[in-house]
């Protein structure tokens, strides 16, 4: 517990950090019966972001959902794919 009565939880994986690295962590290998914190951002789930480059290419279209959909990825290492494996 923090000084202001908030509980601080360390992240074990975060989509915005994971998309910056070429070597991807097998997120399911860190699942278990223990406590783990995973961080997901709605935009990265929507885009299924797998790389920082993909996200940067999508940024100009944040207010144009039709064009933004065209920037969605299909990678198994994308945020949406990882979340689906965690929930599955």
PDB file of N, CA, C and O in Angstrom:
ATOM      1  N   UNK A   1       0.842  -1.183   0.000  1.00  0.00           N
ATOM      2  CA  UNK A   1       0.000   0.000   0.000  1.00  0.00           C
ATOM      3  C   UNK A   1       0.884   1.242   0.000  1.00  0.00           C
ATOM      4  O   UNK A   1       1.912   1.298   0.674  1.00  0.00           O
ATOM      5  N   UNK A   2       0.464   2.213  -0.758  1.00  0.00           N
ATOM      6  CA  UNK A   2       1.185   3.463  -0.905  1.00  0.00           C
ATOM      7  C   UNK A   2       0.855   4.393   0.267  1.00  0.00           C
ATOM      8  O   UNK A   2      -0.062   4.120   1.041  1.00  0.00           O
ATOM      9  N   UNK A   3       1.595   5.475   0.391  1.00  0.00           N
ATOM     10  CA  UNK A   3       1.372   6.462   1.457  1.00  0.00           C
ATOM     11  C   UNK A   3      -0.023   7.069   1.412  1.00  0.00           C
ATOM     12  O   UNK A   3      -0.548   7.488   2.443  1.00  0.00           O
ATOM     13  N   UNK A   4      -0.629   7.123   0.229  1.00  0.00           N
ATOM     14  CA  UNK A   4      -1.962   7.716   0.093  1.00  0.00           C
ATOM     15  C   UNK A   4      -3.072   6.663   0.076  1.00  0.00           C
ATOM     16  O   UNK A   4      -4.179   6.914  -0.400  1.00  0.00           O
ATOM     17  N   UNK A   5      -2.755   5.498   0.597  1.00  0.00           N
ATOM     18  CA  UNK A   5      -3.700   4.374   0.736  1.00  0.00           C
ATOM     19  C   UNK A   5      -4.082   3.715  -0.589  1.00  0.00           C
ATOM     20  O   UNK A   5      -5.034   2.936  -0.641  1.00  0.00           O
ATOM     21  N   UNK A   6      -3.341   4.024  -1.665  1.00  0.00           N
ATOM     22  CA  UNK A   6      -3.538   3.335  -2.934  1.00  0.00           C
ATOM     23  C   UNK A   6      -2.648   2.109  -2.969  1.00  0.00           C
ATOM     24  O   UNK A   6      -1.526   2.124  -2.461  1.00  0.00           O
ATOM     25  N   UNK A   7      -3.144   1.079  -3.556  1.00  0.00           N
ATOM     26  CA  UNK A   7      -2.343  -0.138  -3.710  1.00  0.00           C
ATOM     27  C   UNK A   7      -1.626  -0.064  -5.041  1.00  0.00           C
ATOM     28  O   UNK A   7      -2.269   0.062  -6.083  1.00  0.00           O
ATOM     29  N   UNK A   8      -0.322  -0.140  -5.025  1.00  0.00           N
ATOM     30  CA  UNK A   8       0.477  -0.119  -6.251  1.00  0.00           C
ATOM     31  C   UNK A   8       0.671  -1.556  -6.732  1.00  0.00           C
ATOM     32  O   UNK A   8       1.043  -2.444  -5.965  1.00  0.00           O
ATOM     33  N   UNK A   9       0.409  -1.753  -8.007  1.00  0.00           N
ATOM     34  CA  UNK A   9       0.512  -3.080  -8.599  1.00  0.00           C
ATOM     35  C   UNK A   9       1.532  -3.032  -9.729  1.00  0.00           C
ATOM     36  O   UNK A   9       1.362  -2.265 -10.677  1.00  0.00           O
ATOM     37  N   UNK A  10       2.584  -3.833  -9.647  1.00  0.00           N
ATOM     38  CA  UNK A  10       3.577  -3.821 -10.734  1.00  0.00           C
ATOM     39  C   UNK A  10       3.027  -4.500 -11.987  1.00  0.00           C
ATOM     40  O   UNK A  10       2.363  -5.534 -11.914  1.00  0.00           O
ATOM     41  N   UNK A  11       3.317  -3.896 -13.129  1.00  0.00           N
ATOM     42  CA  UNK A  11       2.920  -4.486 -14.403  1.00  0.00           C
ATOM     43  C   UNK A  11       3.892  -5.597 -14.767  1.00  0.00           C
ATOM     44  O   UNK A  11       5.105  -5.442 -14.632  1.00  0.00           O
ATOM     45  N   UNK A  12       3.360  -6.695 -15.220  1.00  0.00           N
ATOM     46  CA  UNK A  12       4.189  -7.784 -15.729  1.00  0.00           C
ATOM     47  C   UNK A  12       4.259  -7.725 -17.253  1.00  0.00           C
ATOM     48  O   UNK A  12       5.170  -8.280 -17.867  1.00  0.00           O
ATOM     49  N   UNK A  13       3.281  -7.042 -17.853  1.00  0.00           N
ATOM     50  CA  UNK A  13       3.230  -6.901 -19.310  1.00  0.00           C
ATOM     51  C   UNK A  13       2.307  -5.736 -19.630  1.00  0.00           C
ATOM     52  O   UNK A  13       1.249  -5.595 -19.016  1.00  0.00           O
ATOM     53  N   UNK A  14       2.699  -4.902 -20.585  1.00  0.00           N
ATOM     54  CA  UNK A  14       1.861  -3.788 -21.027  1.00  0.00           C
ATOM     55  C   UNK A  14       1.940  -3.697 -22.544  1.00  0.00           C
ATOM     56  O   UNK A  14       3.027  -3.764 -23.117  1.00  0.00           O
ATOM     57  N   UNK A  15       0.792  -3.546 -23.195  1.00  0.00           N
ATOM     58  CA  UNK A  15       0.739  -3.557 -24.657  1.00  0.00           C
ATOM     59  C   UNK A  15       1.555  -2.445 -25.290  1.00  0.00           C
ATOM     60  O   UNK A  15       2.174  -2.659 -26.333  1.00  0.00           O
ATOM     61  N   UNK A  16       1.574  -1.251 -24.681  1.00  0.00           N
ATOM     62  CA  UNK A  16       2.316  -0.143 -25.276  1.00  0.00           C
ATOM     63  C   UNK A  16       3.826  -0.346 -25.202  1.00  0.00           C
ATOM     64  O   UNK A  16       4.558   0.152 -26.057  1.00  0.00           O
ATOM     65  N   UNK A  17       4.288  -1.058 -24.211  1.00  0.00           N
ATOM     66  CA  UNK A  17       5.720  -1.367 -24.094  1.00  0.00           C
ATOM     67  C   UNK A  17       6.065  -2.558 -24.988  1.00  0.00           C
ATOM     68  O   UNK A  17       7.090  -2.553 -25.669  1.00  0.00           O
ATOM     69  N   UNK A  18       5.206  -3.574 -24.981  1.00  0.00           N
ATOM     70  CA  UNK A  18       5.468  -4.781 -25.777  1.00  0.00           C
ATOM     71  C   UNK A  18       5.576  -4.475 -27.261  1.00  0.00           C
ATOM     72  O   UNK A  18       6.332  -5.137 -27.972  1.00  0.00           O
ATOM     73  N   UNK A  19       4.830  -3.479 -27.743  1.00  0.00           N
ATOM     74  CA  UNK A  19       4.865  -3.197 -29.182  1.00  0.00           C
ATOM     75  C   UNK A  19       6.172  -2.526 -29.603  1.00  0.00           C
ATOM     76  O   UNK A  19       6.433  -2.386 -30.797  1.00  0.00           O
ATOM     77  N   UNK A  20       6.990  -2.114 -28.647  1.00  0.00           N
ATOM     78  CA  UNK A  20       8.263  -1.472 -28.978  1.00  0.00           C
ATOM     79  C   UNK A  20       9.401  -2.474 -29.171  1.00  0.00           C
ATOM     80  O   UNK A  20      10.465  -2.114 -29.673  1.00  0.00           O
ATOM     81  N   UNK A  21       9.182  -3.725 -28.776  1.00  0.00           N
ATOM     82  CA  UNK A  21      10.247  -4.726 -28.844  1.00  0.00           C
ATOM     83  C   UNK A  21       9.985  -5.763 -29.917  1.00  0.00           C
ATOM     84  O   UNK A  21       8.861  -6.233 -30.093  1.00  0.00           O
ATOM     85  N   UNK A  22      11.041  -6.110 -30.628  1.00  0.00           N
ATOM     86  CA  UNK A  22      10.918  -7.122 -31.676  1.00  0.00           C
ATOM     87  C   UNK A  22      10.740  -8.516 -31.080  1.00  0.00           C
ATOM     88  O   UNK A  22       9.931  -9.305 -31.566  1.00  0.00           O
ATOM     89  N   UNK A  23      11.501  -8.815 -30.025  1.00  0.00           N
ATOM     90  CA  UNK A  23      11.379 -10.115 -29.358  1.00  0.00           C
ATOM     91  C   UNK A  23      10.142 -10.095 -28.478  1.00  0.00           C
ATOM     92  O   UNK A  23      10.079  -9.352 -27.498  1.00  0.00           O
ATOM     93  N   UNK A  24       9.177 -10.900 -28.825  1.00  0.00           N
ATOM     94  CA  UNK A  24       7.910 -10.905 -28.106  1.00  0.00           C
ATOM     95  C   UNK A  24       7.927 -11.957 -27.004  1.00  0.00           C
ATOM     96  O   UNK A  24       8.488 -13.040 -27.169  1.00  0.00           O
ATOM     97  N   UNK A  25       7.306 -11.624 -25.884  1.00  0.00           N
ATOM     98  CA  UNK A  25       7.171 -12.545 -24.759  1.00  0.00           C
ATOM     99  C   UNK A  25       5.946 -13.415 -24.999  1.00  0.00           C
ATOM    100  O   UNK A  25       4.898 -12.923 -25.419  1.00  0.00           O
ATOM    101  N   UNK A  26       6.081 -14.701 -24.732  1.00  0.00           N
ATOM    102  CA  UNK A  26       4.916 -15.583 -24.792  1.00  0.00           C
ATOM    103  C   UNK A  26       4.120 -15.323 -23.522  1.00  0.00           C
ATOM    104  O   UNK A  26       4.417 -15.879 -22.464  1.00  0.00           O
ATOM    105  N   UNK A  27       3.115 -14.481 -23.638  1.00  0.00           N
ATOM    106  CA  UNK A  27       2.380 -14.024 -22.467  1.00  0.00           C
ATOM    107  C   UNK A  27       1.710 -15.170 -21.716  1.00  0.00           C
ATOM    108  O   UNK A  27       1.550 -15.093 -20.498  1.00  0.00           O
ATOM    109  N   UNK A  28       1.321 -16.212 -22.408  1.00  0.00           N
ATOM    110  CA  UNK A  28       0.669 -17.334 -21.744  1.00  0.00           C
ATOM    111  C   UNK A  28       1.637 -18.114 -20.863  1.00  0.00           C
ATOM    112  O   UNK A  28       1.212 -18.834 -19.960  1.00  0.00           O
ATOM    113  N   UNK A  29       2.920 -17.975 -21.118  1.00  0.00           N
ATOM    114  CA  UNK A  29       3.899 -18.689 -20.295  1.00  0.00           C
ATOM    115  C   UNK A  29       4.042 -18.056 -18.909  1.00  0.00           C
ATOM    116  O   UNK A  29       4.577 -18.692 -18.000  1.00  0.00           O
ATOM    117  N   UNK A  30       3.572 -16.813 -18.728  1.00  0.00           N
ATOM    118  CA  UNK A  30       3.657 -16.188 -17.412  1.00  0.00           C
ATOM    119  C   UNK A  30       2.334 -16.244 -16.663  1.00  0.00           C
ATOM    120  O   UNK A  30       2.217 -15.735 -15.548  1.00  0.00           O
ATOM    121  N   UNK A  31       1.350 -16.859 -17.279  1.00  0.00           N
ATOM    122  CA  UNK A  31       0.076 -17.073 -16.586  1.00  0.00           C
ATOM    123  C   UNK A  31       0.242 -18.160 -15.549  1.00  0.00           C
ATOM    124  O   UNK A  31       1.048 -19.074 -15.722  1.00  0.00           O
ATOM    125  N   UNK A  32      -0.493 -18.068 -14.506  1.00  0.00           N
ATOM    126  CA  UNK A  32      -0.444 -19.088 -13.476  1.00  0.00           C
ATOM    127  C   UNK A  32      -1.447 -18.789 -12.390  1.00  0.00           C
ATOM    128  O   UNK A  32      -2.398 -18.034 -12.591  1.00  0.00           O
ATOM    129  N   UNK A  33      -1.226 -19.388 -11.240  1.00  0.00           N
ATOM    130  CA  UNK A  33      -2.139 -19.184 -10.127  1.00  0.00           C
ATOM    131  C   UNK A  33      -1.770 -17.963  -9.292  1.00  0.00           C
ATOM    132  O   UNK A  33      -2.500 -17.588  -8.374  1.00  0.00           O
ATOM    133  N   UNK A  34      -0.644 -17.350  -9.610  1.00  0.00           N
ATOM    134  CA  UNK A  34      -0.210 -16.177  -8.874  1.00  0.00           C
ATOM    135  C   UNK A  34      -0.841 -14.918  -9.445  1.00  0.00           C
ATOM    136  O   UNK A  34      -1.519 -14.952 -10.472  1.00  0.00           O
ATOM    137  N   UNK A  35      -0.607 -13.820  -8.765  1.00  0.00           N
ATOM    138  CA  UNK A  35      -1.103 -12.523  -9.193  1.00  0.00           C
ATOM    139  C   UNK A  35      -0.219 -11.974 -10.309  1.00  0.00           C
ATOM    140  O   UNK A  35       1.004 -11.945 -10.169  1.00  0.00           O
ATOM    141  N   UNK A  36      -0.820 -11.542 -11.408  1.00  0.00           N
ATOM    142  CA  UNK A  36      -0.099 -10.899 -12.501  1.00  0.00           C
ATOM    143  C   UNK A  36      -0.935  -9.720 -12.991  1.00  0.00           C
ATOM    144  O   UNK A  36      -2.162  -9.797 -13.046  1.00  0.00           O
ATOM    145  N   UNK A  37      -0.264  -8.642 -13.342  1.00  0.00           N
ATOM    146  CA  UNK A  37      -0.938  -7.438 -13.841  1.00  0.00           C
ATOM    147  C   UNK A  37      -0.579  -7.257 -15.309  1.00  0.00           C
ATOM    148  O   UNK A  37       0.598  -7.210 -15.668  1.00  0.00           O
ATOM    149  N   UNK A  38      -1.595  -7.157 -16.149  1.00  0.00           N
ATOM    150  CA  UNK A  38      -1.421  -6.923 -17.570  1.00  0.00           C
ATOM    151  C   UNK A  38      -2.090  -5.593 -17.901  1.00  0.00           C
ATOM    152  O   UNK A  38      -3.199  -5.323 -17.439  1.00  0.00           O
ATOM    153  N   UNK A  39      -1.424  -4.765 -18.696  1.00  0.00           N
ATOM    154  CA  UNK A  39      -1.983  -3.467 -19.061  1.00  0.00           C
ATOM    155  C   UNK A  39      -2.363  -3.418 -20.536  1.00  0.00           C
ATOM    156  O   UNK A  39      -1.537  -3.680 -21.410  1.00  0.00           O
ATOM    157  N   UNK A  40      -3.614  -3.084 -20.798  1.00  0.00           N
ATOM    158  CA  UNK A  40      -4.107  -2.955 -22.174  1.00  0.00           C
ATOM    159  C   UNK A  40      -4.740  -1.585 -22.362  1.00  0.00           C
ATOM    160  O   UNK A  40      -5.438  -1.087 -21.479  1.00  0.00           O
ATOM    161  N   UNK A  41      -4.492  -0.983 -23.511  1.00  0.00           N
ATOM    162  CA  UNK A  41      -5.108   0.282 -23.892  1.00  0.00           C
ATOM    163  C   UNK A  41      -6.176  -0.012 -24.946  1.00  0.00           C
ATOM    164  O   UNK A  41      -5.940  -0.818 -25.846  1.00  0.00           O
ATOM    165  N   UNK A  42      -7.336   0.620 -24.851  1.00  0.00           N
ATOM    166  CA  UNK A  42      -8.409   0.353 -25.823  1.00  0.00           C
ATOM    167  C   UNK A  42      -7.970   0.507 -27.281  1.00  0.00           C
ATOM    168  O   UNK A  42      -8.357  -0.300 -28.125  1.00  0.00           O
ATOM    169  N   UNK A  43      -7.178   1.521 -27.586  1.00  0.00           N
ATOM    170  CA  UNK A  43      -6.756   1.721 -28.980  1.00  0.00           C
ATOM    171  C   UNK A  43      -5.886   0.568 -29.466  1.00  0.00           C
ATOM    172  O   UNK A  43      -5.977   0.178 -30.630  1.00  0.00           O
ATOM    173  N   UNK A  44      -5.046   0.018 -28.596  1.00  0.00           N
ATOM    174  CA  UNK A  44      -4.189  -1.093 -29.006  1.00  0.00           C
ATOM    175  C   UNK A  44      -4.992  -2.382 -29.168  1.00  0.00           C
ATOM    176  O   UNK A  44      -4.659  -3.225 -30.001  1.00  0.00           O
ATOM    177  N   UNK A  45      -6.038  -2.533 -28.379  1.00  0.00           N
ATOM    178  CA  UNK A  45      -6.927  -3.689 -28.571  1.00  0.00           C
ATOM    179  C   UNK A  45      -7.657  -3.540 -29.908  1.00  0.00           C
ATOM    180  O   UNK A  45      -7.726  -4.490 -30.688  1.00  0.00           O
ATOM    181  N   UNK A  46      -8.197  -2.354 -30.171  1.00  0.00           N
ATOM    182  CA  UNK A  46      -8.910  -2.103 -31.426  1.00  0.00           C
ATOM    183  C   UNK A  46      -8.011  -2.365 -32.632  1.00  0.00           C
ATOM    184  O   UNK A  46      -8.413  -3.039 -33.580  1.00  0.00           O
ATOM    185  N   UNK A  47      -6.788  -1.825 -32.589  1.00  0.00           N
ATOM    186  CA  UNK A  47      -5.864  -1.960 -33.719  1.00  0.00           C
ATOM    187  C   UNK A  47      -5.165  -3.320 -33.758  1.00  0.00           C
ATOM    188  O   UNK A  47      -4.562  -3.686 -34.767  1.00  0.00           O
ATOM    189  N   UNK A  48      -5.249  -4.058 -32.666  1.00  0.00           N
ATOM    190  CA  UNK A  48      -4.454  -5.273 -32.499  1.00  0.00           C
ATOM    191  C   UNK A  48      -2.968  -4.932 -32.724  1.00  0.00           C
ATOM    192  O   UNK A  48      -2.256  -5.607 -33.468  1.00  0.00           O
ATOM    193  N   UNK A  49      -2.541  -3.869 -32.057  1.00  0.00           N
ATOM    194  CA  UNK A  49      -1.194  -3.337 -32.237  1.00  0.00           C
ATOM    195  C   UNK A  49      -0.130  -4.364 -31.878  1.00  0.00           C
ATOM    196  O   UNK A  49      -0.139  -4.943 -30.792  1.00  0.00           O
ATOM    197  N   UNK A  50       0.785  -4.574 -32.817  1.00  0.00           N
ATOM    198  CA  UNK A  50       1.906  -5.486 -32.600  1.00  0.00           C
ATOM    199  C   UNK A  50       3.246  -4.758 -32.691  1.00  0.00           C
ATOM    200  O   UNK A  50       4.274  -5.281 -32.263  1.00  0.00           O
ATOM    201  N   UNK A  51       3.227  -3.546 -33.252  1.00  0.00           N
ATOM    202  CA  UNK A  51       4.479  -2.794 -33.390  1.00  0.00           C
ATOM    203  C   UNK A  51       4.203  -1.302 -33.231  1.00  0.00           C
ATOM    204  O   UNK A  51       3.105  -0.818 -33.502  1.00  0.00           O
ATOM    205  N   UNK A  52       5.216  -0.606 -32.791  1.00  0.00           N
ATOM    206  CA  UNK A  52       5.098   0.839 -32.650  1.00  0.00           C
ATOM    207  C   UNK A  52       4.859   1.485 -34.011  1.00  0.00           C
ATOM    208  O   UNK A  52       4.126   2.468 -34.112  1.00  0.00           O
ATOM    209  N   UNK A  53       5.467   0.944 -35.042  1.00  0.00           N
ATOM    210  CA  UNK A  53       5.290   1.465 -36.402  1.00  0.00           C
ATOM    211  C   UNK A  53       3.816   1.392 -36.828  1.00  0.00           C
ATOM    212  O   UNK A  53       3.289   2.339 -37.411  1.00  0.00           O
ATOM    213  N   UNK A  54       3.170   0.290 -36.540  1.00  0.00           N
ATOM    214  CA  UNK A  54       1.751   0.138 -36.878  1.00  0.00           C
ATOM    215  C   UNK A  54       0.925   1.211 -36.178  1.00  0.00           C
ATOM    216  O   UNK A  54       0.055   1.828 -36.793  1.00  0.00           O
ATOM    217  N   UNK A  55       1.193   1.433 -34.904  1.00  0.00           N
ATOM    218  CA  UNK A  55       0.456   2.448 -34.149  1.00  0.00           C
ATOM    219  C   UNK A  55       0.716   3.848 -34.702  1.00  0.00           C
ATOM    220  O   UNK A  55      -0.219   4.631 -34.870  1.00  0.00           O
ATOM    221  N   UNK A  56       1.965   4.163 -34.982  1.00  0.00           N
ATOM    222  CA  UNK A  56       2.311   5.482 -35.523  1.00  0.00           C
ATOM    223  C   UNK A  56       1.629   5.725 -36.872  1.00  0.00           C
ATOM    224  O   UNK A  56       1.200   6.844 -37.155  1.00  0.00           O
ATOM    225  N   UNK A  57       1.526   4.687 -37.704  1.00  0.00           N
ATOM    226  CA  UNK A  57       0.847   4.803 -38.999  1.00  0.00           C
ATOM    227  C   UNK A  57      -0.659   5.033 -38.841  1.00  0.00           C
ATOM    228  O   UNK A  57      -1.293   5.627 -39.713  1.00  0.00           O
ATOM    229  N   UNK A  58      -1.221   4.567 -37.739  1.00  0.00           N
ATOM    230  CA  UNK A  58      -2.659   4.701 -37.505  1.00  0.00           C
ATOM    231  C   UNK A  58      -3.026   6.033 -36.856  1.00  0.00           C
ATOM    232  O   UNK A  58      -4.157   6.496 -37.002  1.00  0.00           O
ATOM    233  N   UNK A  59      -2.098   6.648 -36.151  1.00  0.00           N
ATOM    234  CA  UNK A  59      -2.395   7.870 -35.387  1.00  0.00           C
ATOM    235  C   UNK A  59      -3.075   8.987 -36.184  1.00  0.00           C
ATOM    236  O   UNK A  59      -3.989   9.619 -35.655  1.00  0.00           O
ATOM    237  N   UNK A  60      -2.678   9.257 -37.421  1.00  0.00           N
ATOM    238  CA  UNK A  60      -3.341  10.348 -38.160  1.00  0.00           C
ATOM    239  C   UNK A  60      -4.835  10.094 -38.421  1.00  0.00           C
ATOM    240  O   UNK A  60      -5.560  11.021 -38.783  1.00  0.00           O
ATOM    241  N   UNK A  61      -5.293   8.874 -38.244  1.00  0.00           N
ATOM    242  CA  UNK A  61      -6.673   8.515 -38.573  1.00  0.00           C
ATOM    243  C   UNK A  61      -7.543   8.282 -37.337  1.00  0.00           C
ATOM    244  O   UNK A  61      -8.600   7.659 -37.438  1.00  0.00           O
ATOM    245  N   UNK A  62      -7.114   8.771 -36.179  1.00  0.00           N
ATOM    246  CA  UNK A  62      -7.837   8.518 -34.930  1.00  0.00           C
ATOM    247  C   UNK A  62      -9.275   9.045 -34.951  1.00  0.00           C
ATOM    248  O   UNK A  62     -10.118   8.543 -34.209  1.00  0.00           O
ATOM    249  N   UNK A  63      -9.566  10.034 -35.777  1.00  0.00           N
ATOM    250  CA  UNK A  63     -10.926  10.573 -35.841  1.00  0.00           C
ATOM    251  C   UNK A  63     -11.697  10.070 -37.061  1.00  0.00           C
ATOM    252  O   UNK A  63     -12.820  10.508 -37.312  1.00  0.00           O
ATOM    253  N   UNK A  64     -11.103   9.162 -37.809  1.00  0.00           N
ATOM    254  CA  UNK A  64     -11.745   8.597 -38.993  1.00  0.00           C
ATOM    255  C   UNK A  64     -11.790   7.077 -38.815  1.00  0.00           C
ATOM    256  O   UNK A  64     -10.878   6.364 -39.233  1.00  0.00           O
ATOM    257  N   UNK A  65     -12.863   6.596 -38.188  1.00  0.00           N
ATOM    258  CA  UNK A  65     -12.928   5.179 -37.828  1.00  0.00           C
ATOM    259  C   UNK A  65     -12.852   4.248 -39.031  1.00  0.00           C
ATOM    260  O   UNK A  65     -12.340   3.135 -38.917  1.00  0.00           O
ATOM    261  N   UNK A  66     -13.349   4.682 -40.167  1.00  0.00           N
ATOM    262  CA  UNK A  66     -13.289   3.837 -41.369  1.00  0.00           C
ATOM    263  C   UNK A  66     -11.829   3.600 -41.779  1.00  0.00           C
ATOM    264  O   UNK A  66     -11.424   2.464 -42.025  1.00  0.00           O
ATOM    265  N   UNK A  67     -11.049   4.677 -41.849  1.00  0.00           N
ATOM    266  CA  UNK A  67      -9.639   4.536 -42.214  1.00  0.00           C
ATOM    267  C   UNK A  67      -8.844   3.862 -41.097  1.00  0.00           C
ATOM    268  O   UNK A  67      -7.879   3.141 -41.352  1.00  0.00           O
ATOM    269  N   UNK A  68      -9.263   4.107 -39.864  1.00  0.00           N
ATOM    270  CA  UNK A  68      -8.579   3.486 -38.730  1.00  0.00           C
ATOM    271  C   UNK A  68      -8.741   1.970 -38.777  1.00  0.00           C
ATOM    272  O   UNK A  68      -7.815   1.231 -38.442  1.00  0.00           O
ATOM    273  N   UNK A  69      -9.918   1.510 -39.192  1.00  0.00           N
ATOM    274  CA  UNK A  69     -10.146   0.060 -39.321  1.00  0.00           C
ATOM    275  C   UNK A  69      -9.167  -0.577 -40.313  1.00  0.00           C
ATOM    276  O   UNK A  69      -8.763  -1.728 -40.148  1.00  0.00           O
ATOM    277  N   UNK A  70      -8.799   0.176 -41.327  1.00  0.00           N
ATOM    278  CA  UNK A  70      -7.855  -0.335 -42.326  1.00  0.00           C
ATOM    279  C   UNK A  70      -6.463  -0.536 -41.738  1.00  0.00           C
ATOM    280  O   UNK A  70      -5.643  -1.243 -42.324  1.00  0.00           O
ATOM    281  N   UNK A  71      -6.188   0.069 -40.603  1.00  0.00           N
ATOM    282  CA  UNK A  71      -4.877  -0.034 -39.956  1.00  0.00           C
ATOM    283  C   UNK A  71      -4.817  -1.153 -38.923  1.00  0.00           C
ATOM    284  O   UNK A  71      -3.780  -1.376 -38.297  1.00  0.00           O
ATOM    285  N   UNK A  72      -5.941  -1.858 -38.747  1.00  0.00           N
ATOM    286  CA  UNK A  72      -5.967  -2.960 -37.780  1.00  0.00           C
ATOM    287  C   UNK A  72      -5.068  -4.094 -38.249  1.00  0.00           C
ATOM    288  O   UNK A  72      -5.050  -4.444 -39.429  1.00  0.00           O
ATOM    289  N   UNK A  73      -4.333  -4.654 -37.318  1.00  0.00           N
ATOM    290  CA  UNK A  73      -3.416  -5.735 -37.640  1.00  0.00           C
ATOM    291  C   UNK A  73      -4.018  -7.105 -37.371  1.00  0.00           C
ATOM    292  O   UNK A  73      -5.071  -7.231 -36.747  1.00  0.00           O
ATOM    293  N   UNK A  74      -3.330  -8.117 -37.853  1.00  0.00           N
ATOM    294  CA  UNK A  74      -3.791  -9.499 -37.690  1.00  0.00           C
ATOM    295  C   UNK A  74      -2.738 -10.373 -37.011  1.00  0.00           C
ATOM    296  O   UNK A  74      -2.835 -11.600 -37.034  1.00  0.00           O
ATOM    297  N   UNK A  75      -1.741  -9.742 -36.413  1.00  0.00           N
ATOM    298  CA  UNK A  75      -0.643 -10.480 -35.802  1.00  0.00           C
ATOM    299  C   UNK A  75      -1.093 -11.240 -34.551  1.00  0.00           C
ATOM    300  O   UNK A  75      -1.924 -10.753 -33.785  1.00  0.00           O
ATOM    301  N   UNK A  76      -0.546 -12.412 -34.359  1.00  0.00           N
ATOM    302  CA  UNK A  76      -0.792 -13.168 -33.130  1.00  0.00           C
ATOM    303  C   UNK A  76      -0.135 -12.496 -31.933  1.00  0.00           C
ATOM    304  O   UNK A  76      -0.451 -12.814 -30.787  1.00  0.00           O
ATOM    305  N   UNK A  77       0.787 -11.560 -32.198  1.00  0.00           N
ATOM    306  CA  UNK A  77       1.445 -10.821 -31.131  1.00  0.00           C
ATOM    307  C   UNK A  77       0.776  -9.477 -30.859  1.00  0.00           C
ATOM    308  O   UNK A  77       1.257  -8.706 -30.028  1.00  0.00           O
ATOM    309  N   UNK A  78      -0.319  -9.187 -31.545  1.00  0.00           N
ATOM    310  CA  UNK A  78      -1.035  -7.941 -31.336  1.00  0.00           C
ATOM    311  C   UNK A  78      -1.775  -7.941 -30.005  1.00  0.00           C
ATOM    312  O   UNK A  78      -2.062  -8.997 -29.442  1.00  0.00           O
ATOM    313  N   UNK A  79      -2.078  -6.749 -29.511  1.00  0.00           N
ATOM    314  CA  UNK A  79      -2.718  -6.604 -28.200  1.00  0.00           C
ATOM    315  C   UNK A  79      -4.045  -7.368 -28.107  1.00  0.00           C
ATOM    316  O   UNK A  79      -4.303  -8.034 -27.104  1.00  0.00           O
ATOM    317  N   UNK A  80      -4.876  -7.276 -29.133  1.00  0.00           N
ATOM    318  CA  UNK A  80      -6.166  -7.974 -29.113  1.00  0.00           C
ATOM    319  C   UNK A  80      -5.971  -9.492 -29.094  1.00  0.00           C
ATOM    320  O   UNK A  80      -6.655 -10.202 -28.356  1.00  0.00           O
ATOM    321  N   UNK A  81      -5.046  -9.976 -29.898  1.00  0.00           N
ATOM    322  CA  UNK A  81      -4.771 -11.414 -29.944  1.00  0.00           C
ATOM    323  C   UNK A  81      -4.250 -11.914 -28.603  1.00  0.00           C
ATOM    324  O   UNK A  81      -4.634 -12.990 -28.144  1.00  0.00           O
ATOM    325  N   UNK A  82      -3.380 -11.134 -27.979  1.00  0.00           N
ATOM    326  CA  UNK A  82      -2.830 -11.517 -26.674  1.00  0.00           C
ATOM    327  C   UNK A  82      -3.942 -11.540 -25.628  1.00  0.00           C
ATOM    328  O   UNK A  82      -4.030 -12.477 -24.834  1.00  0.00           O
ATOM    329  N   UNK A  83      -4.787 -10.516 -25.627  1.00  0.00           N
ATOM    330  CA  UNK A  83      -5.893 -10.454 -24.670  1.00  0.00           C
ATOM    331  C   UNK A  83      -6.834 -11.645 -24.854  1.00  0.00           C
ATOM    332  O   UNK A  83      -7.269 -12.253 -23.877  1.00  0.00           O
ATOM    333  N   UNK A  84      -7.143 -11.974 -26.099  1.00  0.00           N
ATOM    334  CA  UNK A  84      -8.021 -13.119 -26.364  1.00  0.00           C
ATOM    335  C   UNK A  84      -7.413 -14.417 -25.832  1.00  0.00           C
ATOM    336  O   UNK A  84      -8.127 -15.256 -25.282  1.00  0.00           O
ATOM    337  N   UNK A  85      -6.086 -14.586 -25.995  1.00  0.00           N
ATOM    338  CA  UNK A  85      -5.429 -15.799 -25.455  1.00  0.00           C
ATOM    339  C   UNK A  85      -5.487 -15.816 -23.924  1.00  0.00           C
ATOM    340  O   UNK A  85      -5.697 -16.868 -23.321  1.00  0.00           O
ATOM    341  N   UNK A  86      -5.304 -14.666 -23.306  1.00  0.00           N
ATOM    342  CA  UNK A  86      -5.370 -14.602 -21.845  1.00  0.00           C
ATOM    343  C   UNK A  86      -6.763 -14.945 -21.327  1.00  0.00           C
ATOM    344  O   UNK A  86      -6.914 -15.635 -20.319  1.00  0.00           O
ATOM    345  N   UNK A  87      -7.766 -14.456 -22.026  1.00  0.00           N
ATOM    346  CA  UNK A  87      -9.142 -14.685 -21.575  1.00  0.00           C
ATOM    347  C   UNK A  87      -9.664 -16.072 -21.935  1.00  0.00           C
ATOM    348  O   UNK A  87     -10.625 -16.567 -21.346  1.00  0.00           O
ATOM    349  N   UNK A  88      -9.000 -16.689 -22.924  1.00  0.00           N
ATOM    350  CA  UNK A  88      -9.453 -17.989 -23.424  1.00  0.00           C
ATOM    351  C   UNK A  88      -9.136 -19.116 -22.568  1.00  0.00           C
ATOM    352  O   UNK A  88      -9.471 -20.254 -22.896  1.00  0.00           O
TER     353      UNK A  88
END
